[in-house]
Amino acid sequence: MDIGSGPGMFVRHLLDTRPSDFRITACDRSPAMIDAAAGRLTASDPEVCLSVSRIEDLPFDDCSFDVALALGVLEYVDIAQALPEVSRIVRPGGLVIATMLNPASPYRLFEWCIYWPARRLAGRIEGLLGIQPSRPHGARRSGIRAVRRGRLARLMRGAGLTPYDVVAFDITSTVPPFDKLVRRHHRRWRDHPERTVSRGLRGRMGTGYLIAARKAPV
């Protein structure tokens, strides 16, 4: 189950790399995203179930799936409502894998506390001067509500899930806007993204983390 599947890129990846290993269901709250995911399917693909639905109210029976993915989703929703729903649709002993932006990373702290406020301030100044704000300067707040790994783990346990592994990813020592310049010219980052993953202290530099959990068996 791919919750918040977006345009179906991960679904397409599974179909290309492991076409007969999974029965795939994907959902997204955006009809446009589900249409885009459907457009990635071909007549020769195994059957994929696509659904327009919200993670807080999933239209699936209890214990329907062995694996549920919530990649790049939880920071945009009410986690306290979403996780019980994710737990509900997973079979006892099933696997839940979720990602979350790391609000404690130097990158995110700089981005959210300095970079974007400065951009918005520049937009307001442009407005006072009668200058049409550029798109970055006029950007609205994203609505992101990222939580630290300890809090997400506690919320998972409260939903009947037992976290057992956490991996930090996108480890970087740069901050916006310099990260774009570094990544544009840094071949190792482009060609070997696995090197930006860590479970150790280095993981504190990761801009996001992945957490894996199991639903308690009956």
Z-matrix of the N, CA and C atoms (Angstrom, degrees):
N
C 1 1.459
C 2 1.522 1 108.84
N 3 1.335 2 116.58 1 119.66
C 4 1.461 3 121.79 2 178.11
C 5 1.522 4 107.83 3 -106.45
N 6 1.337 5 115.70 4 103.47
C 7 1.456 6 121.50 5 -176.82
C 8 1.526 7 108.74 6 -91.60
N 9 1.333 8 116.35 7 127.50
C 10 1.456 9 119.08 8 -173.98
C 11 1.512 10 110.23 9 73.51
N 12 1.312 11 115.61 10 49.89
C 13 1.469 12 121.63 11 -171.31
C 14 1.518 13 113.58 12 -70.77
N 15 1.349 14 117.51 13 -15.86
C 16 1.454 15 118.71 14 -176.21
C 17 1.521 16 110.74 15 60.51
N 18 1.327 17 117.75 16 -142.08
C 19 1.471 18 120.41 17 -176.89
C 20 1.526 19 114.21 18 -79.81
N 21 1.334 20 117.14 19 12.21
C 22 1.460 21 119.94 20 172.60
C 23 1.511 22 115.83 21 84.65
N 24 1.319 23 118.05 22 23.33
C 25 1.462 24 120.04 23 -178.21
C 26 1.523 25 111.63 24 -65.71
N 27 1.336 26 117.07 25 -41.46
C 28 1.469 27 119.31 26 179.82
C 29 1.529 28 110.68 27 -70.48
N 30 1.322 29 116.50 28 -37.73
C 31 1.465 30 119.86 29 175.59
C 32 1.520 31 109.91 30 -58.74
N 33 1.333 32 116.69 31 -45.66
C 34 1.459 33 120.87 32 179.17
C 35 1.536 34 110.88 33 -61.61
N 36 1.337 35 116.10 34 -39.18
C 37 1.465 36 120.25 35 179.31
C 38 1.537 37 110.56 36 -62.90
N 39 1.319 38 117.25 37 -44.33
C 40 1.469 39 120.01 38 178.83
C 41 1.524 40 111.19 39 -63.46
N 42 1.325 41 116.93 40 -42.10
C 43 1.460 42 119.81 41 179.56
C 44 1.522 43 111.78 42 -64.04
N 45 1.317 44 117.10 43 -34.10
C 46 1.463 45 120.60 44 -178.71
C 47 1.521 46 112.44 45 -78.45
N 48 1.330 47 117.01 46 -34.02
C 49 1.466 48 120.20 47 -173.12
C 50 1.526 49 113.53 48 -100.00
N 51 1.340 50 117.16 49 -30.41
C 52 1.473 51 120.26 50 -178.60
C 53 1.528 52 108.82 51 -141.52
N 54 1.314 53 117.35 52 64.59
C 55 1.464 54 121.87 53 -168.92
C 56 1.523 55 115.52 54 -63.48
N 57 1.304 56 118.25 55 -26.08
C 58 1.468 57 119.57 56 -175.84
C 59 1.523 58 113.12 57 -113.20
N 60 1.321 59 117.02 58 9.48
C 61 1.465 60 120.08 59 -174.39
C 62 1.524 61 113.76 60 -90.14
N 63 1.333 62 117.61 61 -21.28
C 64 1.458 63 119.80 62 -173.74
C 65 1.525 64 111.09 63 -135.28
N 66 1.329 65 114.91 64 150.03
C 67 1.460 66 121.28 65 162.48
C 68 1.521 67 105.50 66 -97.88
N 69 1.319 68 116.33 67 117.47
C 70 1.457 69 120.88 68 -167.38
C 71 1.529 70 111.59 69 -104.18
N 72 1.326 71 114.49 70 131.63
C 73 1.459 72 122.29 71 169.95
C 74 1.521 73 107.30 72 -122.76
N 75 1.303 74 117.18 73 136.66
C 76 1.465 75 121.18 74 -179.73
C 77 1.523 76 108.98 75 -135.98
N 78 1.333 77 115.51 76 143.44
C 79 1.462 78 119.11 77 178.01
C 80 1.523 79 109.95 78 -140.40
N 81 1.318 80 115.30 79 155.32
C 82 1.454 81 122.42 80 175.61
C 83 1.521 82 107.30 81 -154.29
N 84 1.324 83 117.16 82 149.57
C 85 1.458 84 119.83 83 -179.08
C 86 1.522 85 112.50 84 -75.76
N 87 1.331 86 117.17 85 -12.68
C 88 1.458 87 121.61 86 -178.68
C 89 1.531 88 111.00 87 -97.89
N 90 1.330 89 118.90 88 117.84
C 91 1.465 90 120.27 89 175.36
C 92 1.531 91 112.45 90 -57.86
N 93 1.335 92 116.90 91 -34.49
C 94 1.464 93 119.67 92 179.69
C 95 1.519 94 111.24 93 -63.83
N 96 1.327 95 116.69 94 -37.88
C 97 1.465 96 120.04 95 178.65
C 98 1.525 97 110.97 96 -67.35
N 99 1.322 98 116.69 97 -40.40
C 100 1.465 99 119.45 98 178.54
C 101 1.528 100 110.56 99 -66.39
N 102 1.322 101 116.88 100 -37.80
C 103 1.469 102 119.53 101 175.06
C 104 1.527 103 110.50 102 -61.77
N 105 1.350 104 116.53 103 -40.75
C 106 1.463 105 119.97 104 179.02
C 107 1.527 106 110.55 105 -65.89
N 108 1.336 107 116.84 106 -39.37
C 109 1.467 108 120.17 107 177.83
C 110 1.524 109 110.51 108 -63.91
N 111 1.332 110 117.00 109 -41.41
C 112 1.467 111 120.51 110 178.14
C 113 1.518 112 110.73 111 -62.11
N 114 1.326 113 116.46 112 -35.12
C 115 1.457 114 120.37 113 179.25
C 116 1.511 115 113.88 114 -67.42
N 117 1.316 116 117.05 115 -18.33
C 118 1.469 117 120.81 116 178.23
C 119 1.529 118 112.33 117 -85.16
N 120 1.320 119 117.11 118 -9.39
C 121 1.460 120 120.67 119 -178.97
C 122 1.520 121 110.66 120 -86.80
N 123 1.312 122 115.06 121 151.40
C 124 1.461 123 121.00 122 177.55
C 125 1.525 124 109.49 123 -122.12
N 126 1.314 125 116.13 124 166.33
C 127 1.463 126 120.92 125 -178.46
C 128 1.516 127 112.41 126 -62.98
N 129 1.330 128 117.11 127 -25.85
C 130 1.461 129 120.47 128 -177.85
C 131 1.534 130 113.31 129 -87.30
N 132 1.343 131 117.45 130 -5.62
C 133 1.465 132 120.45 131 -179.56
C 134 1.522 133 110.76 132 -73.16
N 135 1.343 134 117.08 133 148.91
C 136 1.468 135 119.32 134 169.36
C 137 1.530 136 109.69 135 -59.37
N 138 1.312 137 115.96 136 158.85
C 139 1.461 138 119.89 137 -177.57
C 140 1.526 139 111.01 138 -63.38
N 141 1.325 140 115.77 139 132.91
C 142 1.455 141 122.72 140 176.69
C 143 1.519 142 108.05 141 -123.48
N 144 1.329 143 116.54 142 129.76
C 145 1.456 144 121.15 143 178.46
C 146 1.527 145 108.96 144 -90.82
N 147 1.329 146 117.48 145 123.25
C 148 1.454 147 122.49 146 179.52
C 149 1.525 148 109.27 147 -115.35
N 150 1.331 149 115.65 148 139.45
C 151 1.461 150 119.81 149 -175.75
C 152 1.518 151 110.61 150 -142.95
N 153 1.339 152 116.61 151 138.64
C 154 1.464 153 121.44 152 170.52
C 155 1.522 154 107.09 153 -89.16
N 156 1.317 155 116.70 154 111.50
C 157 1.462 156 120.39 155 -177.24
C 158 1.519 157 110.56 156 -162.21
N 159 1.332 158 115.46 157 160.64
C 160 1.450 159 122.48 158 -178.58
C 161 1.524 160 109.70 159 -101.40
N 162 1.312 161 116.62 160 146.12
C 163 1.452 162 121.34 161 -178.05
C 164 1.531 163 111.62 162 -64.04
N 165 1.331 164 117.55 163 -26.56
C 166 1.465 165 120.43 164 179.80
C 167 1.533 166 112.78 165 -77.29
N 168 1.330 167 117.00 166 -11.36
C 169 1.471 168 120.94 167 -177.55
C 170 1.522 169 108.84 168 -150.29
N 171 1.313 170 116.54 169 74.65
C 172 1.459 171 121.82 170 -173.73
C 173 1.530 172 110.89 171 -81.63
N 174 1.335 173 118.26 172 131.03
C 175 1.467 174 121.95 173 -175.66
C 176 1.529 175 113.03 174 -86.50
N 177 1.315 176 116.73 175 49.68
C 178 1.456 177 121.35 176 -178.37
C 179 1.528 178 109.39 177 -129.13
N 180 1.324 179 115.40 178 151.82
C 181 1.463 180 120.25 179 -178.89
C 182 1.525 181 111.13 180 -68.81
N 183 1.314 182 115.34 181 160.10
C 184 1.453 183 120.85 182 175.48
C 185 1.532 184 110.01 183 -58.58
N 186 1.307 185 115.40 184 143.28
C 187 1.476 186 122.03 185 172.47
C 188 1.530 187 112.22 186 56.51
N 189 1.318 188 116.83 187 43.49
C 190 1.470 189 120.93 188 -176.33
C 191 1.519 190 114.27 189 -89.76
N 192 1.338 191 118.43 190 -20.21
C 193 1.462 192 120.53 191 -169.20
C 194 1.526 193 111.64 192 -130.85
N 195 1.323 194 114.48 193 147.54
C 196 1.465 195 120.84 194 175.03
C 197 1.524 196 111.44 195 -80.96
N 198 1.333 197 116.10 196 -33.74
C 199 1.463 198 121.33 197 -176.43
C 200 1.532 199 108.60 198 -135.66
N 201 1.330 200 116.06 199 136.68
C 202 1.465 201 121.34 200 173.39
C 203 1.517 202 108.80 201 -127.18
N 204 1.329 203 115.46 202 130.17
C 205 1.464 204 122.10 203 178.04
C 206 1.520 205 108.98 204 -110.42
N 207 1.324 206 115.96 205 135.48
C 208 1.464 207 121.58 206 173.10
C 209 1.520 208 106.46 207 -132.46
N 210 1.314 209 115.61 208 83.19
C 211 1.462 210 122.33 209 -173.02
C 212 1.523 211 109.93 210 -102.73
N 213 1.335 212 116.27 211 117.10
C 214 1.451 213 120.40 212 -179.47
C 215 1.512 214 113.34 213 68.94
N 216 1.336 215 117.02 214 31.91
C 217 1.461 216 121.59 215 -174.48
C 218 1.533 217 112.50 216 -118.76
N 219 1.320 218 117.42 217 -47.08
C 220 1.460 219 121.21 218 -166.99
C 221 1.523 220 113.65 219 -62.07
N 222 1.323 221 117.85 220 -28.70
C 223 1.469 222 119.40 221 -179.06
C 224 1.527 223 112.94 222 -71.95
N 225 1.342 224 117.00 223 -7.72
C 226 1.468 225 120.57 224 -178.59
C 227 1.532 226 112.69 225 -109.88
N 228 1.327 227 117.96 226 4.54
C 229 1.462 228 120.84 227 -174.68
C 230 1.523 229 109.91 228 -132.05
N 231 1.326 230 115.31 229 177.04
C 232 1.464 231 121.38 230 173.29
C 233 1.529 232 107.54 231 -80.82
N 234 1.315 233 116.37 232 102.36
C 235 1.472 234 120.46 233 -173.84
C 236 1.524 235 111.52 234 -61.24
N 237 1.333 236 116.62 235 -37.82
C 238 1.462 237 120.37 236 -177.91
C 239 1.524 238 111.67 237 -63.68
N 240 1.333 239 118.20 238 -27.51
C 241 1.463 240 121.49 239 174.83
C 242 1.517 241 112.05 240 -87.67
N 243 1.327 242 116.32 241 -34.15
C 244 1.460 243 120.18 242 -173.59
C 245 1.530 244 112.83 243 -72.15
N 246 1.319 245 117.53 244 -45.25
C 247 1.469 246 119.53 245 -173.57
C 248 1.524 247 113.67 246 -62.85
N 249 1.336 248 120.61 247 -41.71
C 250 1.466 249 118.08 248 175.43
C 251 1.521 250 113.62 249 -59.30
N 252 1.351 251 116.70 250 -34.93
C 253 1.455 252 119.64 251 177.00
C 254 1.529 253 110.99 252 -67.54
N 255 1.323 254 116.59 253 -42.81
C 256 1.459 255 119.77 254 177.75
C 257 1.526 256 109.98 255 -61.59
N 258 1.329 257 116.74 256 -43.93
C 259 1.461 258 120.89 257 179.03
C 260 1.528 259 111.37 258 -63.13
N 261 1.315 260 116.46 259 -38.42
C 262 1.471 261 121.17 260 -177.48
C 263 1.521 262 112.29 261 -61.22
N 264 1.331 263 117.39 262 -41.18
C 265 1.467 264 119.60 263 -174.16
C 266 1.525 265 113.05 264 -83.16
N 267 1.344 266 117.50 265 -7.37
C 268 1.466 267 120.92 266 -179.37
C 269 1.527 268 109.86 267 -93.77
N 270 1.307 269 116.23 268 139.07
C 271 1.463 270 121.18 269 178.57
C 272 1.527 271 110.78 270 -68.44
N 273 1.344 272 117.93 271 152.95
C 274 1.470 273 120.17 272 174.40
C 275 1.530 274 111.09 273 -54.18
N 276 1.313 275 115.65 274 131.41
C 277 1.460 276 120.14 275 -174.98
C 278 1.513 277 113.59 276 85.34
N 279 1.350 278 117.35 277 -3.31
C 280 1.457 279 121.66 278 -178.00
C 281 1.520 280 112.26 279 -73.97
N 282 1.305 281 114.26 280 166.20
C 283 1.461 282 122.49 281 -173.74
C 284 1.522 283 111.02 282 -105.82
N 285 1.328 284 115.57 283 135.38
C 286 1.461 285 122.36 284 172.92
C 287 1.524 286 108.01 285 -122.07
N 288 1.321 287 116.37 286 126.78
C 289 1.466 288 121.99 287 177.63
C 290 1.524 289 108.04 288 -121.86
N 291 1.318 290 115.56 289 125.07
C 292 1.461 291 120.51 290 -178.36
C 293 1.517 292 109.83 291 -133.56
N 294 1.322 293 115.88 292 150.89
C 295 1.464 294 120.82 293 173.16
C 296 1.522 295 108.91 294 -115.67
N 297 1.331 296 114.34 295 159.23
C 298 1.461 297 120.74 296 179.69
C 299 1.518 298 108.45 297 -152.72
N 300 1.316 299 117.16 298 140.44
C 301 1.463 300 120.45 299 171.29
C 302 1.523 301 108.96 300 -64.84
N 303 1.308 302 116.28 301 144.54
C 304 1.470 303 121.24 302 -177.29
C 305 1.524 304 109.91 303 -94.55
N 306 1.341 305 118.48 304 101.49
C 307 1.465 306 120.03 305 -176.16
C 308 1.519 307 113.62 306 -70.48
N 309 1.344 308 116.97 307 -12.89
C 310 1.469 309 120.36 308 -178.62
C 311 1.520 310 112.89 309 -95.11
N 312 1.332 311 118.13 310 -2.11
C 313 1.463 312 119.62 311 -178.89
C 314 1.524 313 110.04 312 -74.06
N 315 1.332 314 117.70 313 148.46
C 316 1.467 315 119.75 314 176.85
C 317 1.531 316 112.22 315 -55.14
N 318 1.318 317 116.70 316 -37.82
C 319 1.462 318 120.84 317 -179.87
C 320 1.529 319 110.92 318 -60.13
N 321 1.352 320 116.35 319 -52.10
C 322 1.459 321 119.65 320 -177.26
C 323 1.526 322 111.34 321 -67.66
N 324 1.325 323 118.70 322 -38.78
C 325 1.456 324 120.83 323 179.11
C 326 1.530 325 110.75 324 -60.28
N 327 1.330 326 115.54 325 -43.97
C 328 1.466 327 119.26 326 178.99
C 329 1.521 328 110.31 327 -68.23
N 330 1.324 329 115.91 328 -43.91
C 331 1.464 330 120.36 329 -177.54
C 332 1.527 331 111.50 330 -61.14
N 333 1.322 332 117.23 331 -48.56
C 334 1.460 333 120.94 332 -172.83
C 335 1.526 334 113.41 333 -83.45
N 336 1.332 335 117.22 334 -30.61
C 337 1.468 336 120.00 335 -175.13
C 338 1.530 337 113.37 336 -95.64
N 339 1.335 338 117.27 337 -22.01
C 340 1.470 339 119.78 338 -176.11
C 341 1.529 340 111.95 339 -124.63
N 342 1.325 341 117.01 340 -55.14
C 343 1.455 342 120.68 341 -171.05
C 344 1.531 343 112.48 342 -62.77
N 345 1.352 344 117.22 343 -57.58
C 346 1.461 345 118.49 344 -176.59
C 347 1.524 346 112.98 345 -70.68
N 348 1.342 347 120.57 346 -38.03
C 349 1.477 348 117.99 347 172.81
C 350 1.526 349 112.61 348 -58.46
N 351 1.337 350 117.06 349 -38.65
C 352 1.468 351 119.61 350 178.09
C 353 1.524 352 110.79 351 -65.85
N 354 1.314 353 116.94 352 -38.89
C 355 1.460 354 120.66 353 177.47
C 356 1.532 355 111.08 354 -62.17
N 357 1.328 356 115.61 355 -44.68
C 358 1.463 357 119.09 356 -178.37
C 359 1.529 358 110.86 357 -67.95
N 360 1.326 359 116.46 358 -37.04
C 361 1.463 360 119.69 359 176.24
C 362 1.528 361 110.51 360 -61.61
N 363 1.335 362 116.54 361 -41.44
C 364 1.460 363 120.39 362 177.11
C 365 1.521 364 110.51 363 -61.22
N 366 1.333 365 116.94 364 -37.57
C 367 1.457 366 120.64 365 178.29
C 368 1.522 367 111.98 366 -65.02
N 369 1.346 368 116.02 367 -40.74
C 370 1.466 369 119.07 368 178.86
C 371 1.531 370 111.05 369 -66.11
N 372 1.324 371 116.14 370 -39.35
C 373 1.463 372 119.88 371 177.96
C 374 1.526 373 110.13 372 -63.90
N 375 1.327 374 116.69 373 -41.90
C 376 1.468 375 120.19 374 177.00
C 377 1.527 376 110.51 375 -59.69
N 378 1.345 377 116.16 376 -39.59
C 379 1.451 378 119.27 377 178.77
C 380 1.516 379 112.69 378 -64.23
N 381 1.336 380 116.50 379 -41.55
C 382 1.470 381 120.22 380 178.71
C 383 1.525 382 111.79 381 -64.32
N 384 1.322 383 116.07 382 -30.25
C 385 1.459 384 121.11 383 -179.74
C 386 1.524 385 112.31 384 -87.50
N 387 1.331 386 116.18 385 0.16
C 388 1.457 387 119.85 386 179.59
C 389 1.512 388 113.64 387 79.41
N 390 1.327 389 116.78 388 16.94
C 391 1.465 390 121.39 389 178.60
C 392 1.521 391 108.76 390 -96.15
N 393 1.309 392 117.27 391 132.05
C 394 1.456 393 120.63 392 177.77
C 395 1.526 394 108.87 393 -64.22
N 396 1.346 395 118.80 394 118.41
C 397 1.471 396 119.95 395 -178.17
C 398 1.532 397 111.66 396 -60.50
N 399 1.321 398 115.01 397 139.85
C 400 1.459 399 118.82 398 174.38
C 401 1.517 400 108.67 399 -69.83
N 402 1.309 401 117.61 400 163.99
C 403 1.462 402 120.82 401 -175.55
C 404 1.529 403 112.65 402 -59.02
N 405 1.354 404 119.56 403 -47.44
C 406 1.468 405 118.43 404 178.76
C 407 1.525 406 112.42 405 -61.81
N 408 1.334 407 116.68 406 -37.56
C 409 1.458 408 119.66 407 -178.23
C 410 1.525 409 111.40 408 -71.16
N 411 1.310 410 116.19 409 -30.55
C 412 1.454 411 119.68 410 -178.27
C 413 1.513 412 113.71 411 -94.20
N 414 1.332 413 118.14 412 12.54
C 415 1.459 414 121.80 413 -175.06
C 416 1.520 415 111.27 414 -63.50
N 417 1.318 416 115.36 415 136.58
C 418 1.454 417 120.70 416 176.31
C 419 1.533 418 109.64 417 -80.60
N 420 1.326 419 115.02 418 166.06
C 421 1.459 420 119.21 419 176.63
C 422 1.524 421 109.17 420 -66.37
N 423 1.312 422 115.26 421 142.97
C 424 1.460 423 120.62 422 -171.53
C 425 1.520 424 113.58 423 -78.27
N 426 1.322 425 118.07 424 -23.47
C 427 1.457 426 120.45 425 -174.61
C 428 1.518 427 113.20 426 81.99
N 429 1.315 428 117.35 427 6.76
C 430 1.468 429 121.06 428 179.77
C 431 1.526 430 110.32 429 -65.80
N 432 1.337 431 115.47 430 134.05
C 433 1.464 432 121.27 431 176.04
C 434 1.521 433 107.90 432 -127.95
N 435 1.308 434 115.32 433 78.58
C 436 1.461 435 120.77 434 -178.16
C 437 1.524 436 110.32 435 -82.22
N 438 1.336 437 115.86 436 147.71
C 439 1.466 438 121.32 437 179.04
C 440 1.523 439 109.22 438 -127.66
N 441 1.314 440 116.20 439 155.48
C 442 1.454 441 121.00 440 177.34
C 443 1.522 442 110.57 441 -70.99
N 444 1.321 443 114.48 442 161.81
C 445 1.467 444 119.40 443 -174.06
C 446 1.531 445 112.51 444 -62.30
N 447 1.348 446 116.61 445 -34.60
C 448 1.460 447 119.03 446 179.79
C 449 1.513 448 111.89 447 -64.39
N 450 1.311 449 116.67 448 -41.66
C 451 1.471 450 119.73 449 179.19
C 452 1.520 451 111.18 450 -68.92
N 453 1.330 452 117.47 451 -40.80
C 454 1.460 453 119.15 452 178.26
C 455 1.518 454 110.60 453 -63.31
N 456 1.320 455 117.35 454 -39.55
C 457 1.467 456 120.66 455 177.71
C 458 1.525 457 110.69 456 -61.59
N 459 1.337 458 117.75 457 -41.36
C 460 1.465 459 120.57 458 179.06
C 461 1.532 460 110.86 459 -65.37
N 462 1.325 461 116.79 460 -41.13
C 463 1.460 462 120.16 461 177.97
C 464 1.523 463 111.24 462 -64.28
N 465 1.316 464 116.50 463 -36.99
C 466 1.464 465 120.05 464 177.05
C 467 1.529 466 110.87 465 -64.31
N 468 1.327 467 116.09 466 -45.08
C 469 1.462 468 118.72 467 179.46
C 470 1.529 469 110.74 468 -62.70
N 471 1.321 470 116.46 469 -37.49
C 472 1.460 471 119.75 470 177.38
C 473 1.515 472 112.94 471 -64.74
N 474 1.340 473 117.37 472 -22.76
C 475 1.465 474 122.19 473 178.85
C 476 1.523 475 112.04 474 -94.34
N 477 1.325 476 117.18 475 7.69
C 478 1.462 477 120.28 476 178.49
C 479 1.509 478 114.68 477 88.12
N 480 1.325 479 116.44 478 18.62
C 481 1.464 480 121.34 479 179.40
C 482 1.526 481 109.36 480 -113.02
N 483 1.331 482 116.49 481 145.28
C 484 1.458 483 121.37 482 -179.23
C 485 1.521 484 109.67 483 -114.24
N 486 1.342 485 117.80 484 104.58
C 487 1.472 486 119.97 485 177.66
C 488 1.527 487 110.77 486 -64.81
N 489 1.336 488 116.46 487 140.02
C 490 1.460 489 119.22 488 179.32
C 491 1.527 490 113.45 489 -134.09
N 492 1.321 491 118.11 490 -6.91
C 493 1.465 492 118.95 491 177.54
C 494 1.525 493 109.40 492 -156.32
N 495 1.333 494 115.70 493 141.93
C 496 1.460 495 122.18 494 177.21
C 497 1.524 496 107.75 495 -133.75
N 498 1.324 497 116.49 496 131.94
C 499 1.458 498 122.21 497 -179.87
C 500 1.523 499 108.66 498 -128.95
N 501 1.317 500 117.10 499 127.17
C 502 1.466 501 121.14 500 174.56
C 503 1.518 502 108.92 501 -84.73
N 504 1.338 503 115.84 502 145.34
C 505 1.462 504 119.32 503 178.55
C 506 1.521 505 110.35 504 -136.84
N 507 1.320 506 114.32 505 169.60
C 508 1.470 507 122.57 506 -177.54
C 509 1.524 508 110.21 507 55.28
N 510 1.319 509 115.79 508 51.35
C 511 1.462 510 121.33 509 179.15
C 512 1.521 511 109.40 510 -72.75
N 513 1.322 512 116.24 511 126.52
C 514 1.458 513 120.66 512 -178.02
C 515 1.520 514 110.01 513 -149.93
N 516 1.316 515 115.29 514 147.45
C 517 1.464 516 121.03 515 176.61
C 518 1.522 517 111.31 516 -102.57
N 519 1.329 518 117.06 517 0.99
C 520 1.464 519 120.89 518 179.97
C 521 1.521 520 110.24 519 -95.10
N 522 1.326 521 116.01 520 166.70
C 523 1.461 522 121.99 521 177.47
C 524 1.526 523 108.66 522 -132.24
N 525 1.342 524 117.35 523 160.47
C 526 1.469 525 119.33 524 179.13
C 527 1.531 526 111.06 525 -62.43
N 528 1.335 527 117.96 526 145.74
C 529 1.474 528 128.05 527 -1.33
C 530 1.513 529 113.43 528 -92.05
N 531 1.353 530 117.23 529 6.51
C 532 1.463 531 120.57 530 -173.86
C 533 1.522 532 112.54 531 -69.40
N 534 1.344 533 117.29 532 -21.96
C 535 1.461 534 119.80 533 -179.43
C 536 1.521 535 111.84 534 -61.12
N 537 1.351 536 117.03 535 -34.83
C 538 1.460 537 119.55 536 -179.81
C 539 1.524 538 111.11 537 -66.06
N 540 1.317 539 116.60 538 -38.38
C 541 1.465 540 119.91 539 179.13
C 542 1.521 541 110.68 540 -67.38
N 543 1.337 542 116.49 541 -42.50
C 544 1.464 543 120.27 542 -179.10
C 545 1.518 544 110.51 543 -64.03
N 546 1.316 545 117.18 544 -45.93
C 547 1.455 546 120.41 545 -175.93
C 548 1.526 547 111.85 546 -70.26
N 549 1.290 548 116.19 547 -27.95
C 550 1.467 549 119.45 548 179.53
C 551 1.521 550 111.18 549 -67.24
N 552 1.330 551 116.81 550 -31.37
C 553 1.462 552 120.62 551 -174.76
C 554 1.533 553 113.80 552 -113.52
N 555 1.325 554 116.39 553 3.34
C 556 1.458 555 119.51 554 -175.65
C 557 1.526 556 108.96 555 -102.20
N 558 1.313 557 117.20 556 98.62
C 559 1.454 558 121.67 557 -175.21
C 560 1.524 559 112.30 558 -64.06
N 561 1.330 560 117.77 559 -36.20
C 562 1.458 561 119.83 560 -177.55
C 563 1.525 562 110.62 561 -63.75
N 564 1.355 563 116.97 562 -38.82
C 565 1.458 564 119.74 563 178.28
C 566 1.519 565 110.32 564 -66.02
N 567 1.323 566 117.67 565 -40.36
C 568 1.462 567 121.24 566 -177.90
C 569 1.518 568 111.68 567 -71.80
N 570 1.316 569 116.90 568 -42.12
C 571 1.458 570 120.53 569 -172.54
C 572 1.520 571 113.48 570 -87.64
N 573 1.328 572 117.54 571 -20.68
C 574 1.466 573 120.48 572 -176.88
C 575 1.531 574 110.34 573 -135.15
N 576 1.346 575 117.10 574 67.20
C 577 1.469 576 119.26 575 -179.44
C 578 1.522 577 112.66 576 -62.16
N 579 1.355 578 116.84 577 -20.93
C 580 1.465 579 119.02 578 178.86
C 581 1.520 580 112.26 579 -63.08
N 582 1.329 581 117.30 580 -18.50
C 583 1.462 582 120.21 581 178.13
C 584 1.522 583 112.21 582 -76.16
N 585 1.315 584 116.81 583 -8.52
C 586 1.462 585 119.89 584 177.57
C 587 1.526 586 111.02 585 -98.14
N 588 1.339 587 116.57 586 24.22
C 589 1.467 588 122.70 587 -179.45
C 590 1.516 589 108.94 588 -118.34
N 591 1.338 590 116.62 589 140.44
C 592 1.463 591 119.47 590 -179.69
C 593 1.523 592 110.38 591 -158.49
N 594 1.333 593 115.49 592 151.10
C 595 1.458 594 121.83 593 172.15
C 596 1.530 595 111.31 594 -107.20
N 597 1.312 596 118.22 595 -8.37
C 598 1.457 597 121.97 596 -175.07
C 599 1.512 598 113.03 597 -92.23
N 600 1.344 599 115.04 598 -161.83
C 601 1.455 600 121.21 599 -179.83
C 602 1.528 601 111.57 600 -60.13
N 603 1.329 602 115.51 601 -30.83
C 604 1.471 603 119.70 602 178.02
C 605 1.515 604 111.60 603 -58.14
N 606 1.328 605 115.90 604 -24.34
C 607 1.449 606 120.58 605 -178.45
C 608 1.515 607 114.10 606 -65.05
N 609 1.324 608 117.58 607 -16.83
C 610 1.463 609 120.21 608 177.55
C 611 1.528 610 111.57 609 -63.64
N 612 1.337 611 115.83 610 -19.68
C 613 1.460 612 120.22 611 178.52
C 614 1.531 613 112.17 612 -86.44
N 615 1.318 614 117.36 613 -3.72
C 616 1.459 615 120.74 614 -178.49
C 617 1.516 616 111.84 615 -71.70
N 618 1.316 617 117.38 616 136.88
C 619 1.464 618 120.24 617 179.53
C 620 1.525 619 111.85 618 -77.11
N 621 1.330 620 116.77 619 -12.05
C 622 1.453 621 121.11 620 177.83
C 623 1.512 622 110.33 621 -151.40
N 624 1.335 623 116.22 622 170.87
C 625 1.459 624 119.67 623 176.40
C 626 1.520 625 109.71 624 -144.43
N 627 1.316 626 114.54 625 155.37
C 628 1.456 627 123.28 626 176.93
C 629 1.522 628 108.50 627 -114.18
N 630 1.316 629 116.25 628 134.87
C 631 1.449 630 120.20 629 -180.00
C 632 1.529 631 109.16 630 -126.21
N 633 1.329 632 116.22 631 132.52
C 634 1.465 633 122.18 632 -179.59
C 635 1.523 634 108.48 633 -110.99
N 636 1.324 635 116.14 634 138.69
C 637 1.457 636 121.16 635 -177.01
C 638 1.535 637 109.31 636 -143.54
N 639 1.324 638 114.86 637 156.51
C 640 1.460 639 121.77 638 176.30
C 641 1.523 640 109.82 639 -116.20
N 642 1.323 641 115.05 640 145.15
C 643 1.464 642 119.08 641 171.49
C 644 1.514 643 108.57 642 -82.52
N 645 1.302 644 116.14 643 137.04
C 646 1.458 645 120.17 644 -176.75
C 647 1.527 646 110.72 645 -58.92
N 648 1.340 647 116.76 646 133.52
C 649 1.470 648 119.22 647 176.74
C 650 1.512 649 110.80 648 -70.46
N 651 1.314 650 115.58 649 157.83
C 652 1.460 651 120.53 650 179.62
C 653 1.526 652 109.33 651 -71.53
